[in-house]
């Protein structure tokens, strides 16, 4: 059955290939027309060749157009890259100029602060450190030497600024260490509270008589943490009928601080504390009429105004409320 079907199909195909077609070309003039007789196989071959020619034309025209467009885009990108390179070189020159100004200004500042070691040897400054060894100039093309020299100049100049900056950093660290030993830290945690009674003459809230306030009163809620205003050692703690629960801390340079009217105390006598460490909580013990911290600073046997010290570290000085 299968062979018979295949034989029948081949027979029909052979008959179709032998079939002849007549193509007539009739002009609009009185001339005779032209007749062509072709069998189906030849006609199919001609049609296939025409289709291949047309498709090939469209394919090559598309490829050529795309290549031309790509070449144009590449040319524009190259031009843009050249413009960007020129811009980078211009910016490098500007960086060098600004770095030179910075170097001079920094040296003048250090001389005023008496931190400068004096002018350095120019050859030492140019050759110092790994930053100046950006490239071996003997292995670089001649047209790249200018750019490499500019980069080396920037690197050596920035590196020469590191040592003065280190001296500034050491000076700042020394100042921070000094400030940590001075009672200038806001004694209520997180900068909370406000000053409701300043240092000096005040009217007592209970007796309504004038008295000399030896510190500042910082009002806030009960239980807010109270912290040490400077590094030091707890020398005394206890309870006083007027001041309530209190803590004395001795600091360097003859300073002492007193924290009164506290709710709780979380340090012990003889304990070393650091600036900002929690020593208790704010309360209203003693003769306090509301929750507040009475903060005093003593220098030897004299009391000093805490406001002057609290402003050293730029602690927020709360607005005084009138009483």
ZIGI-V516446 format. One record per backbone hydrogen bond with DSSP energy under -1.0 kcal/mol. CO is the residue of the C=O (numbers start at 1). NH is the residue of the N-H. Records with the same first field share a line. If there is no record, write none. Layout:
CO=NH, NH
This chain:
1=5
2=6
3=7
4=8
5=9
6=10
7=11
8=12
9=13
10=14
11=15
12=16
13=17
14=18
19=40
21=38
23=36
25=34
34=25
36=23
38=21
39=43
40=44
41=45
42=46
43=47
44=48
45=49
46=50
47=51
48=52
49=53
50=54
51=55
52=56
53=57
54=58
55=59
56=60
57=61
58=62
59=63
60=64
61=65
62=66
63=67
64=68
65=69
66=70
67=71
68=72
69=73
70=74
71=75
72=76
73=77
74=78
75=79
76=80
77=81
78=82
79=83
80=84
81=85
82=86
83=87
84=88
85=89
86=90
87=91
88=92
89=93
90=94
91=95
92=96
93=97
94=98
95=99
96=100
97=101
98=102
99=103
100=104
101=105
102=106
103=107
104=108
105=109
106=110
107=111
108=112
109=113
110=115
121=125
122=126
123=127
130=133
132=134
136=139
137=140
141=144
142=145
144=148
145=149
146=150
147=151
148=152
149=153
150=154
151=155
152=156
153=157
154=158
155=159
156=160
159=162
161=165
162=166
163=167
164=168
165=169
166=170
167=171
168=172
169=173
170=174
171=175
172=176
173=177
174=178
175=179
176=180
180=231
182=184
187=227
188=191
189=192
194=219
197=217
200=213
202=211
204=208
209=204
211=202
213=200
216=295
217=196, 197
218=293
219=194
221=224
224=282
225=189
226=279, 280
228=276
229=185
232=273
233=250
234=270
236=248
238=246
240=244
242=287
243=261
244=240
245=262
246=238
247=259
248=235, 236
249=257
250=233
252=255
254=300
255=251
256=298
257=249
258=296
259=247
260=294
264=281
268=271
271=234
273=232
274=277
277=228
279=266
280=226
281=263
282=223
283=292
291=220
293=218
294=260
295=216
296=258
297=304
298=256
299=302
302=299
306=310
307=311
309=312
310=315
311=314
